[in-house]
Amino acid sequence: MDSLAPLKKLTVRDQLILSVFWFSLNAQSAALFPIVIPLQILLFVPAGQVGNAQQAVLLGWISAVGAIFSLVMPPLIGMLSDNTPGAWGRRRPYIAAGAALLVLSALFLATADTIAVFVMALILNQIGSNLANATYQALIPDRVPKEQRGAASGYMGLMTILGNIGSLAVAGLLLGGVSLASVGAAAIRRGATLFYILTAVALIVGALITVLGVHETPFMPVMREPLLEEGESAWSRFRRWFALNWLAPWREYNFVLVFLTHFAVMMGLTLFMTFIEYYFANVAHISNFVQSTALVALLALVGAICSAFLLGVLSDRTRRTPVVCFATLCMAMASFAFVIAPGSFPLWLLGILFGVGYGAYTSVDWALAIDALPSLSSVGKDFALWGTSGSLPSILAPALGGFVIYLVSLAATTALGYRVVFAVATAFLLAGAVFILKVRL
């Protein structure tokens, strides 16, 4: 990997300012698909049992449509930010624009009265999220020296987890009154609106701290080769440019393997998190299914706090791949328990086990991805390419899960469909745990 100018060692204050926007982003996003969106879907479908096949299919396709932008936008925005001049720096203009779109989408999500407006608001949310995330994630390799990457990822993981806790706690508090015995449209609308207002405030504050507190070095364009070499056609020039920018990273063994293992883990996590609320309602028959979803998620995040920062810092002193393998196995064991014995294991135990793995994975895998980048001179583009390994599952996993539940419900029961989905999630997690050990770093 090549290097740019030497980077100054960061203080604790620098690390916190650099990472705080992760709290804001996750404060809005963490509870969306596990809690808020599934409940709002109930406003747009005929009355029926919560978590029925129709609702599961609609949730899956809404998730997939909204996430298509996560596949296309980040690499393009990352490449654009790699070459953006100006006093603000390369990343902060896009972070500010993304945050503004997220706040606007929250307004539309809160007030949507038709399924068409609701889907359009989700698409706007995905555009804003990808605009902000694609450029914000590049600030870590931009500003952090190699010997502090694990620590920086630990801070990132900690802020991510705290944002998740805040998001799930607020959603559980505002929407916890919805149950199998009381699915009231007014309660859903009121709770969702307050959720979007509070998280929009968090987005505004986090964006201001990042834009004003992070000091980027303005981009200085370098001398470039002529647009066309003598005798070269425009088409040949384009093919050369495309191969250099979009094909070359896929010739790097470590980059490809880290991409594929992250894809597998995120497929498992997305399958699990998208359908967990309906699982509690339809399989476990828990009356207060919203509170149970929030409780398990919060317990998981308590476990994550214990592992995220500690193992992120530790990974600067040891190999990262065994830590990622251990983390993924913890999540796989928790997921498998929901398959073989729904309702038999204490939720607090499964939540903490899942969380220990999630916290370690969130912090250490990020540092591993930075280590595997082909070049630091194009980090915005290459990091965004790696990020599509998380975006693809956002498209594929909800659609796959909804399709599996629908097919199984035709031959057996919807409840069995949810258990099959969690079995598939476990298989993806196990694949990620095994193949991460093949990375040569």
C-alpha positions, 0 to 999 in steps of 0.5 A: 500500500502506498502512503501520502504525507505522514499523519500526526498522532491523534489525541483522545479529543481528536478521536472523539471529534472524528468519530462522533458523527457515527453516533448520529448516523446510527441514532437514526438508522439502527432502529429503522428496520428492526422496529420503526419501519415494520410498524409503519408498514402496518399503516399501509396494509390490511389488518391481520396478524402482525408479521404475516407473510404479506407484511414480511414480503412488503418489508423485504421489498421496501428494504431492497428498493431503498438499498439499491442506492447503497450499491451504486452511489458510494463508489462514485461519491467516494471517487468524486470526494477523492478529487474534490478541491476547496477550503472545506476539504475533500469529505466535509461538503458531502457529509453536510449535504448527506446530513441535510438529506437525512433530516429532510427524509425524516420529515417525509417518513414521519408525515407519509400517508401513502405507501408511495410517499413512504417508499420515496422517503426511504429512497431519499433516506438512502441517498442521504445516508450513502452520501454521508457514509461514503465520504465520512468513512474515508476520514479515518484513513485520511486522518489516522496513522497506521499504528492507531487504526485499531484504536480509531476503529475502536472509537468508531465502534464505540460511537456506533454502538452508543448510537445504536443503543440510543436509537433502540432505546428511544424507539422502544420507549416511544413505540413500546405500547404497540403489542399484539393486543393493541396495534393502534395506528395513532400510537404508531404515527405518534411514536414514529414522528417523535423518533424522527424528530429526536434523531434529526436533532442528533444528525444536525448536532453530529454533522456540525461537530464533524464539519467544524471540528475536523480539520482536513488538508485541502486537496491539491490536484496533481499533474495528470497525463493527457486526456488522449495519448497520441493515436489513442481513441476516446474509447481506449482512454475510457477502458484504460481509466476504467481498468485502473480505477474499477478493476485493479482493486479486484486483483488484490487478494486481501481486498477481495477476501475481506470484501467477500467475508464482510458480505457474508457476515452482513448477509447474516446480520441483515437477515437476522435484524430485518425479521427479528421483530416479526419473529417475536410476534409470529414465532415466539408469540410474545405479546409485547414484541416491540419491547422484546425486540428493543430489549434483545438489541439493547442487551446485545449492545451492552455486550458490544460495549464491553468488547468493541473498544478493548478489542479494537485497541488490542488489534493494533498489537496482534493479528486482526483476523482471529479476533474477527473470526471469534466475533463472527462465531459468537453472532452465529451461535446466538442466531442458531439458538433462535433456529433450534429452540425458539423461546427456550434460551434466556433472551438476556444470554443470547443478546449479550452473546450476540453483542460481544461478537457484534462489538468486536466485529464492528471495531476490528473488521473496520481496521482490517478493511483499511489494512486491505485497501489497495491504495491510500491515494484513492481511499474514498473510492476503494473504501466505498467499493469495499462498503458495497459488501455491506450494501449488497446484503441490504438489497439481497437479504430482505428480498431473500428473507421475504421470499423464503418466508413466503415459499415456506408459508405455502408448504408449511407455516409462516413461523417455520419460514422465519426459522429457516431464514435464521438458519440461512443467516447462521450459515452466512455468519459461519462462512464469514468466520471460516474464510476470514482466516484466509486473509494474508495480513 
